[in-house]
Amino acid sequence: MIPVRGYGGHSVAVLGLGRSGLAAARALKAGGAVPVCWDDNSAMREAASAEGFLLADLLKDKNWEGVSCLITSPGIPHLYPAPHPVIVKAWENGAVVDNDVGLFFRSYGTPDWDDFDVLPRVVCVTGSNGKSTTTALIHHILQKMGR
């Protein structure tokens, strides 16, 4: 896990507590942020609570006090067909809306990069379907190339 940088000591809302959302909450916490988590599914909220994450109904304005950013899980609509109501609340409360990929790129570079002989490279695979297959193919190609 890469601890998320830039949010240390800040409250960051996380919407959607499946694999991606919980991973984002863990990375935020590892970087010193205070994740404020919510999912429409009560079972997902229970799982996050069991890990010690703070839960707050993000549809209530009072829970946005001090929150600077909302991290959304894939599949949560931002614009089409209509924004999720929590995203609307984030906008109304002046919070920036981002996702786990944005967190990764925010934290990707490290201060010790000047010491690297070769800078790290990243291959990103996103989308709704085919990520595992595409990733396996990329892995195979890179191995065959000796990388």
Summary of the structure (lengths in Angstrom):
residues: 147
radius of gyration: 17.1
end to end distance: 21.7
largest distance: 54.3
contacts: 394
relative contact order: 0.15
helix: 41%
strand: 15%
